């Protein structure tokens, strides 16, 4: 995923990918240079029509431009058309968006195609620090960070464009390939013509040479992330937090942040005496258990996450 300020050249950079097709949700292709094949999307059904026709299988790299327009606008409208109840239930709507988008991603992987997601940047305040993050709504944002192998912030330093891959105090990032800050060649430089395809190859090579331990660690993280993203019960989220808190700091820090964001999106509050998540009083419903000695069983995903913690 590439994100940065509007006009910095994200779409033009995507155009240097290998055999690319751009899905233009934001009508930004006209401002790019070296334009390649482009599908101007008017509704998500346009994407589905081309998918059924086998169009995407003819390309090596598929671009989503921009993430916010694709997920928060087009896919949101689509899932509401499929189920009008989702219009009043944001959790349900974003769950459906996630399912539909993951299906799209999995289909591209089945085609052996690369996927480049383009997003604008926005400011997020963390205490006294202003951080640049991809401009996508909360749950869509978490989804993109989970599925992306590499996340870079495109910026200008001393009139030179570059990509910052490692997370910093003021930017988010994901650097599976351990790339340094990469300076983007000038658009008149012959090296620019294949620049994005070269970055993608470096990421693929890095993933292919990962140790088994590194791959296993990434798989465990993915299971916890899925458990958190699908959790809708405060007791279950508390159980996940307990598991995460017992993990090494290299695992737990990012997961605790996801748990906090999930609790906020679900409207859970923290009971400061029990240190557990709860429904707010106005939403809490008293339930008489059939057996007062029984307790709710954790979901299959929570059980799977527990097993992964035991193996860390």
N, C-alpha and C positions, 0 to 999 in steps of 0.2 A: 504494500500500500504506500502510495506517495501522497503527501499532503503539503500544502503551502498556500501562500497568499494568492488571490486571483491575479492572473496575468504574468505569473513568474515563469510559465512555460511548461507546466506539468503535462498538458495534452501533447504539446510538441515533442516532449521527451518520450512519451508513450509511442509516438509515431516512429521512433527508432527501434522498436521491438521487431522481432522476427515474424514476418507474415502476419501483421496485426489486423484486427477488426475492432473498431471502436463502437461501443454502444453509447450513443450520445443522448443522455437524459437531460442535459443542461443547456443544450444549444450553444456549446462552446467551441465546437470544431472549426467554425469559420474564423476564429481568432488564432488558430494554430498554424504552424508551418509544416511543410513536408506532409500534407494531408494524405492519409491512406483510406482504405475502405471504411465506410461509416454507416451504421444503422441509426437513423434518426427515430428515436422512440417516442411515441405519443401516449402509449399505455403499456402496462406490463404484458398484456396479451400479444403485443407485437413481438416481444422476445419469445414467447411461447410458440408463436406461429413459425418463426425462423428456426427454433429448436426442432420442432417436428419435421420441418423441411430438410433438416440436416445441414443447414447453412454453416453453423459454427464449426462443424467437423472439417471444414475447408481451410481453417485458419490455425496458426500455431499459438497466437497470443490474443486473448480477448481483454478489452479494456472496459471498465465501468466508469463513466464520467457524468456526474459526480456521484459519490456514495450517498450523500444526503438526498439528492433528487431521486435516485433509484430506490432507496429503502424507505425514507420517511415520506416521500410524496407518491411515487408510482406504485410501489408495493403496498403501501398503506391503503391507497385507494382500491387496489385490487382485492386485498383481503376483506375489506369492508363490503365490496360488491358481492363477494362470495358468502359473507355472513354479516348481516347488518348489526347483529348484536355486538360485534367487535368495535363498532363505533363508540359504544359507551363503556367498553371494557378494554382499556389500554393494554393490560397484561396479556389478555387473550389476543389482541391485535398484534402485539410485538412477538408473541409466541408463534403466531401464524406467519409473520414476516420472516422470522428466523428459519422456520421449517422450509418455506418456499425458496429462500435464498440459499440455504445449505443444499437443497436439491439441485439448484442451478450450478453451484460450485462443484458438487460431486459429479454432475454430468460433464462439466468441462474437464475435470480430472480424468474421467473415463475416456474422454477424447484425446487425452495426453496433451491438452492445451494448457498454457500458462495463463494466469489471471492477474491483471494489474488493476487495482482499485485506486481511483483518483478522488481526492477530497480537498476542499478548501480548509484553511486553518481558522481557528477561532481562539479567543482568549478565555482561559479558565483561571479563576483566582483560587490559589491554595495558600491560605494565610496571607502573608504579605507578598507572596510571589505570584506573578502573572505567568501562566504557562500556556504555550501554544499546543493545542490538541486538534485532531481532525474534527471538522464541523459536521457531526452526526449526532442525532439524539441518543441519549444514554444507553438504552438496551441495544440499539443498532451498533453503537460505538463498541460496546463490549463484544458483540458478535464478530465484528471485523477484526478486532485485536486477537480474538481466539483463532480465527481461520488463517490469518496472515502469517507467512513465514518470515517476512521482512517488512519493517515499517520505517520509512524515512521522512524527515522534515526537509523540504526544499527551501533554501533561503539564499540570500545574496550577502557575500562577505567581500568587502573591498572591490565592489563591482564585478565580482565573479560568483556565478551560481554554483551552489554545492548542495550535497545531501548529507544531513546528519543522521546516522543510523542508530547510534547508541542513545539511550535515554539520558537526559540531562535534567538539571533543576528547572529548566524553562521549556523543555520539549519532551514529548514522549517518543519512544522508539522501540524497535525490536530488531535485534541484530544477530540472527541465527548464524549468518555467514561470517561474523566478526569483521565486517568491512570497516575501514577507516572512513573519516570524512572524505567524500569523493567529490572532486571538482568536475563540473560538467563542461565539456569543451564548448567553445563558441560554435554557434550554428553554422558558421562558414567553414569550420574545420572538418576535414573528411572523417575524423574519429567520431564526430557527433552522429553520423548516419546510422551507426549500429550500436550506439552507446547503451541503450536500454537492454538490448538483447545480450550484450556482454555482462551487464549486471545480473540479469536473470541466470545466465550460465554459471556465474560465480556462486550464486546462492544455491543452485542445484548441485554443483560440485561439493560445496561445503556440507550440504545435507547428506549427500551420498557417502562422504568420508567420515561422518560422525561415528563415534564409538557406540557400541551397543548400550552402554550405560547412559549416554546422552540421549539416545533415542527413547530408552525406557523412561527416563526422567520427563521428557516432553509428553510421552503418552500419559503418564500419571497426572501431569498438570492438566492435560486436556480433559481427563475424566472428572477431576475436581471442578474445572471450569464449567463443564456441562451440568454437573450436579447443582452448582450454585445458580446457573442461569435458568434452570427449570424449576427451582424450588419455589413453592407457593405457601409453605407452612412454616410459621415462626419456630416451632419446636424442632423441625427438621433442619432449619437454617442454623439454629443454635448447636445442634449436633455436629453439623459440618464445621462450624467455627471451632468447636472443641477439638475435632480431628486436625484441623489446619494449624491450630495453636501449638500442637505437639510436634509439628514438622520442623525441619531445619529452616532457619531464617531465609535462605535463598529461595525456598518454596513459599513460605507463609506470607511474606510481605505483600506480594501481588495478589494472593488469594484473599487475604483479609480485606484489601481494598475492594475487591469484587463483591465480597459478602456485605460490606457496608453499603455499597451502591445498590445491591439487590434488596437489602432491608429497606432502604429509603424508597425505592421504586414500588415496593409492595405495601408501603405504609406501616411497617412494623416499628414498634418502639422498644427501647431497652429498659428492662426492669433492673434498676441499679442495685437492688438487694440480691437478686438471684443471678444477675449478669446474663439473663436470657432475653431473647427476642419475644415480644408478645404483640398481639393485636391491640390497637388502641381501644379504650373502654367502649367507645360508641360502635365499634365493629365486633367486639367480643360477644360470643354466643355461648351461654352455659349449656354444656352437654353432659347428660348423665350416662356414664359408661355402663355397659352391660355387666362388666366385672370391675369393681373398684380397684382390684389389685392388678388389673391389666394396664398396659401402657401402649401407645400407638407404635406400630412397627415402622421402622425406617423404610423409606422407599428403596427400590432396587438400586437406583443410582447412588443413594447415600451408602448403602451396603457395599457397593462397588468401590466408592471413594474410601470407605473405611479399610477395605482390603488393600487398596493402593497405599494408604498411609502406613499400614503394617509392614509393607514391603520396601518403604523408602529407606 
